[in-house]
Amino acid sequence: MYSRARRIAIPLAGLVAIGLAAGMVSGGAASATAPSDVVSRNSATPAEQAVQFWTPDRIKLATDYDDGVDLSTKGVKGRNDSPDGPAGSVPPIGAEKTKSKKSKHVNLPNTVGRVFFTLPKADPRNPKNWRYCSASSVQSKYRNLVATSAHCVYDTKKNTFYDNWIFIPSYWDGDKVWDGKAPYGIYAAKTFNAHDDFVVKEDYDYDYAFVNVFNGIKVKWEKVGGKWKWTVKNVGRLGDNVGGQGFTWNRSTKLNVFSFGYPAGEHPDGDKPFTGRTMKYCYGKTKPMPEARKYNLQEHIGFKCSFTAGASGGPFIYNYKSASRTGYLVGVNSVAWDTDGNDRYDHISSPYFNTDTYKVYKAAANRWTGNWR
């Protein structure tokens, strides 16, 4: 499936689909009014069903997804796109009126975790349809918002959003999630928000999404008579429990950022350095990435990082403060790049966050969810 040509880009995901297309999408329309270029749809899966679906054995069998996309950079240089309007920002939760202390250590953010879902229009009992990505809580009016990649919420091959979608912040080793001791709970999707150009045109310059989640629950599983039984406890709003990263747009294409995620997939040469069981990070300075016309990719920023599949949807965070574990979301892991053709991913990239990104974020940031039971 892989050639020896100079391969540049593979949608990075806990990849659920590299392509994402258009057409009618499942689920009812979201209740709030959104701009015409923002696609907002309620999840087709009831929240209780989604949480109950992910039993301990299923969570361990969920896999990243990588269809293997080869692209060539020959003759294509990095772009120098400029902002399409003034820069703007929304502060992180907890930092609205405060200044954070300094820390010499890189403390991992509580906001980052893994999302799990099943492929739509497919047998949910088949382990081949159990997938995951990375994601992060982000500031919003009702403290109920998760930021990730659009290909981690929408399947362009089947033109619909994924099923059984849940978010587990601060995920660490599957066993700890289901014994009732998961520190911050599990959050089921209510409303998916993405840009129309991704849903309709499969344009990876818009490979970002914001998901409104219901209030969280803690789950304790027990096997009784060979079947899983659960007890649940409501734990409240996502942002109240883990905080939320700030949001910023129309910034320089050259920023020092951290990227966080749960990589687990192989490099093209077959090496598999990550397990996906724990959070990892990269740090570096972004730059404009080359054009990849096959995926309408023209406005990505990226930096040196060896993340593999599974890290998709994790945040690019600008001005990250280890003491508060917060900063400003300025991108999401979207595409893995092998820039020197040695069959090893060496860069990750994100769509450039501009005014279009802010429109999707703003529509999502003002949606209310509440409890699901």
Residue pairs with C-beta under 8 A, 6 or more apart in sequence:
1 68
2 68
2 70
2 268
2 343
3 70
4 341
5 70
5 72
5 341
6 72
6 73
6 74
6 338
6 339
6 340
6 341
7 70
7 71
7 72
7 268
7 338
7 341
7 343
8 71
8 72
8 73
8 290
8 292
8 337
8 338
8 339
9 69
9 71
9 292
9 295
9 297
9 335
9 336
9 337
9 349
10 18
10 66
10 68
10 69
10 309
10 335
10 336
10 337
10 338
10 345
11 17
11 18
11 66
11 67
11 69
11 149
11 151
11 204
11 207
11 295
11 312
11 334
11 335
11 336
12 149
12 307
12 308
12 309
12 311
12 312
12 333
12 334
12 335
12 336
12 348
13 64
13 65
13 66
13 133
13 149
13 151
13 152
13 309
13 310
13 312
13 313
14 63
14 64
14 65
14 114
14 115
14 131
14 132
14 133
14 134
14 152
14 262
14 264
14 276
14 309
14 310
14 311
14 312
14 313
15 64
15 65
15 66
15 67
15 131
15 133
15 151
15 152
15 265
15 309
15 312
16 65
16 117
16 119
16 131
16 133
16 151
16 152
16 155
16 162
17 65
17 67
17 151
17 154
17 155
17 156
17 157
18 66
18 67
18 69
18 151
18 295
19 67
19 156
19 157
19 202
19 295
20 150
20 151
20 154
20 155
20 156
20 198
20 199
20 202
20 207
21 156
21 157
21 159
21 199
21 200
21 202
22 156
22 159
22 199
22 200
22 201
22 202
23 159
24 159
24 160
25 39
25 41
25 154
25 159
25 160
25 161
25 199
26 41
26 44
26 120
26 160
26 161
27 41
27 42
27 43
27 44
27 160
27 161
27 192
28 41
28 42
29 40
29 41
29 42
30 40
30 41
30 42
30 191
30 193
30 367
31 42
31 367
32 40
32 363
32 366
32 367
34 40
34 193
34 363
35 359
35 363
36 196
37 195
37 196
37 197
37 356
37 359
38 193
38 194
38 195
38 196
38 359
38 360
38 363
39 192
39 193
39 194
39 195
39 196
39 199
40 191
40 192
40 193
40 363
40 364
40 367
41 161
41 191
41 192
42 190
42 191
42 192
43 50
43 161
43 163
43 165
43 188
43 189
43 190
43 191
43 192
44 120
44 160
44 161
44 163
45 53
45 163
45 164
45 165
45 188
45 189
46 372
47 188
47 189
47 190
47 214
47 372
47 373
48 188
48 372
48 373
49 164
50 163
50 164
50 165
50 166
50 188
50 189
51 166
51 186
51 188
51 217
51 219
51 232
52 230
53 118
53 124
53 164
54 116
54 164
54 166
54 186
55 178
55 221
55 228
56 174
56 175
56 177
56 178
56 221
56 228
58 127
58 130
59 116
59 174
59 177
59 178
60 174
61 127
61 130
62 116
62 130
62 131
62 132
63 130
63 131
63 132
63 264
64 131
64 132
64 133
64 263
64 264
64 265
64 276
64 308
64 309
64 310
64 312
65 131
65 309
66 265
66 266
66 309
69 294
69 295
71 292
71 294
71 295
73 290
73 292
73 339
76 290
76 291
77 290
78 287
78 288
78 289
78 290
79 288
79 289
79 290
79 291
79 298
79 299
80 253
80 288
81 253
81 288
81 298
81 299
81 352
83 250
83 251
83 354
84 250
84 354
84 355
84 356
85 250
85 354
85 355
86 250
87 248
87 249
87 250
87 251
88 248
88 249
88 250
88 358
89 246
89 247
89 248
89 249
89 328
90 139
90 246
90 247
90 248
90 365
91 139
91 246
92 139
92 243
92 244
92 245
92 246
92 324
92 326
92 327
92 328
93 137
93 139
93 143
93 239
93 243
93 244
93 326
94 243
94 324
94 326
95 246
95 324
95 326
100 321
100 323
100 324
100 326
101 323
101 324
102 321
102 322
102 323
103 321
103 322
103 323
104 322
105 322
106 258
106 281
106 283
106 322
107 322
107 323
107 325
108 170
108 260
108 279
108 281
108 325
109 136
109 245
109 260
109 315
109 317
109 320
109 325
109 326
110 169
110 170
110 184
110 242
110 243
110 325
111 136
111 137
111 138
111 169
111 242
111 243
111 244
111 245
111 315
111 325
111 326
112 134
112 135
112 136
112 137
112 169
112 170
112 260
112 261
112 279
112 314
112 315
113 134
113 135
113 136
113 167
113 168
113 169
113 170
113 171
114 132
114 133
114 134
114 135
114 167
114 168
114 171
114 262
114 276
115 132
115 133
115 134
115 135
115 146
115 148
115 152
115 165
115 166
115 167
115 168
115 313
116 130
116 131
116 132
116 164
116 165
116 166
116 168
117 131
117 132
117 133
117 152
117 153
117 162
117 163
117 164
117 165
117 166
118 124
118 129
118 130
118 131
118 162
118 163
118 164
119 129
119 131
119 155
119 158
119 162
119 163
120 155
120 158
120 160
120 161
120 162
120 163
121 158
121 160
122 129
123 129
124 163
124 164
131 162
132 262
132 276
132 310
133 148
133 149
133 152
133 310
133 312
133 313
134 148
134 152
134 260
134 261
134 262
134 310
134 311
134 312
134 313
134 314
134 333
135 146
135 147
135 148
135 152
135 167
135 211
135 313
135 314
135 315
136 146
136 147
136 148
136 245
136 260
136 314
136 315
136 317
136 329
137 145
137 146
137 147
137 169
137 238
137 239
137 242
137 243
137 244
137 245
138 145
138 146
138 147
138 210
138 244
138 245
138 246
138 247
138 315
138 329
138 361
139 145
139 239
139 244
139 245
139 246
139 247
139 365
140 212
140 239
140 244
140 364
140 365
140 366
140 367
141 365
141 366
141 368
142 212
142 237
142 239
142 366
142 367
142 368
142 369
143 237
143 238
143 239
143 240
143 244
144 212
144 213
144 214
144 215
144 237
144 238
144 239
144 367
144 368
144 369
145 210
145 211
145 212
145 213
145 238
145 239
145 244
145 364
145 365
146 167
146 187
146 210
146 211
146 212
146 213
146 238
147 208
147 209
147 210
147 211
147 245
147 247
147 313
147 315
147 329
147 332
147 361
148 208
148 209
148 210
148 211
148 312
148 313
148 332
149 207
149 208
149 209
149 312
149 313
149 332
149 333
149 334
150 194
150 195
150 198
150 199
150 206
150 207
150 208
150 209
151 207
151 312
151 334
152 162
152 209
152 312
152 313
153 161
153 162
153 165
153 189
153 192
153 194
153 209
153 211
154 160
154 161
154 162
154 192
154 194
154 198
154 199
154 209
155 161
155 162
156 199
156 202
161 192
165 188
165 189
165 192
165 211
166 186
166 187
166 188
166 189
167 186
167 187
167 188
167 189
167 211
167 213
167 238
168 177
168 182
168 186
168 187
169 184
169 185
169 187
169 238
169 241
169 242
170 183
170 184
170 242
170 279
171 177
171 262
171 279
172 277
172 278
172 279
173 277
173 278
174 277
176 182
177 186
177 219
178 219
178 220
178 221
179 220
179 221
180 218
180 219
180 220
180 231
182 218
182 219
184 216
184 235
184 238
184 241
184 242
185 216
185 217
185 218
185 235
185 241
186 216
186 217
186 218
186 219
187 213
187 214
187 215
187 216
187 238
188 213
188 214
188 372
189 211
189 212
189 213
189 214
190 212
190 213
190 214
190 367
190 369
190 372
191 211
191 212
191 364
191 367
191 369
192 209
192 211
193 209
193 210
193 211
193 212
193 360
193 363
193 364
193 367
194 206
194 208
194 209
194 210
194 360
195 206
195 208
195 356
195 357
195 359
195 360
197 203
197 205
197 206
197 356
198 204
198 206
198 207
198 208
198 209
201 296
202 295
202 296
203 295
203 296
203 297
204 292
204 295
204 296
204 297
204 300
204 334
204 335
204 351
205 296
205 297
205 298
205 299
205 300
205 351
205 352
206 351
206 356
206 357
207 332
207 334
207 335
207 350
207 351
208 331
208 332
208 334
208 350
208 351
208 353
208 357
208 360
209 360
210 360
210 361
210 364
210 365
211 364
212 364
212 367
212 369
213 238
213 369
214 369
214 370
214 371
214 372
215 234
215 235
215 236
215 237
215 238
215 369
215 370
215 371
215 372
216 234
216 235
216 236
216 237
216 238
216 241
217 232
217 233
217 234
217 235
217 373
218 232
218 233
218 235
219 230
219 231
219 232
220 230
220 231
220 232
221 228
221 229
221 230
222 228
222 229
222 230
222 231
223 229
232 373
234 371
234 373
235 241
238 244
243 325
243 326
244 326
245 315
245 317
245 326
245 327
245 328
245 329
246 326
246 327
246 328
246 329
247 328
247 329
247 358
247 361
247 365
248 318
248 328
248 329
248 330
248 353
249 330
249 353
249 354
249 355
249 357
249 358
249 361
250 353
250 354
250 355
250 358
251 318
251 330
251 353
253 286
253 287
253 288
253 301
253 352
254 285
254 286
254 287
255 285
255 286
255 301
255 318
255 330
256 283
256 284
256 285
256 286
256 318
257 283
257 284
257 285
257 286
257 303
257 316
257 317
257 318
257 320
257 330
257 331
258 281
258 282
258 283
258 316
258 317
258 320
258 327
259 281
259 282
259 283
259 303
259 305
259 307
259 311
259 314
259 315
259 316
259 317
259 333
259 348
260 279
260 280
260 281
260 314
260 315
260 317
261 279
261 280
261 281
261 307
261 310
261 311
261 312
261 313
261 314
261 333
262 274
262 276
262 277
262 278
262 279
262 280
262 310
262 311
262 314
263 274
263 276
263 280
263 307
263 308
263 309
263 310
263 311
264 272
264 274
264 275
264 276
264 308
264 309
264 310
265 272
265 274
265 308
265 309
265 310
266 272
266 308
266 309
267 273
267 306
267 308
267 343
267 344
267 345
268 338
268 343
268 344
268 345
269 342
269 343
269 344
271 344
272 308
273 306
273 308
274 280
274 307
274 308
274 310
276 310
280 307
280 311
282 303
282 304
282 305
282 306
282 307
282 348
284 303
284 304
284 305
285 303
286 301
286 302
286 303
286 316
286 331
287 301
287 302
287 303
288 299
288 300
288 301
289 297
289 300
289 301
289 302
289 335
289 337
289 347
289 349
291 297
291 298
292 298
292 335
297 335
299 351
299 352
299 354
300 334
300 335
300 349
300 350
300 351
300 352
301 316
301 331
301 349
301 350
301 352
302 335
302 337
302 347
302 348
302 349
302 350
303 347
303 348
304 346
304 347
305 345
305 346
305 347
305 348
306 344
306 345
306 346
307 314
307 333
307 336
307 345
307 348
308 336
308 345
309 336
311 333
311 336
311 348
312 332
312 333
312 334
313 332
313 333
314 332
314 333
315 329
315 331
315 332
315 333
316 329
316 330
316 331
316 332
316 333
316 350
317 327
317 328
317 329
317 330
318 327
318 328
318 329
318 330
319 327
319 328
320 326
320 327
321 327
329 353
330 350
330 353
331 350
331 351
331 352
331 353
332 350
332 351
333 348
333 350
334 348
334 349
334 350
334 351
335 348
335 349
336 345
336 347
336 348
337 345
337 346
337 347
337 348
337 349
338 344
338 345
338 346
339 346
339 347
340 346
351 357
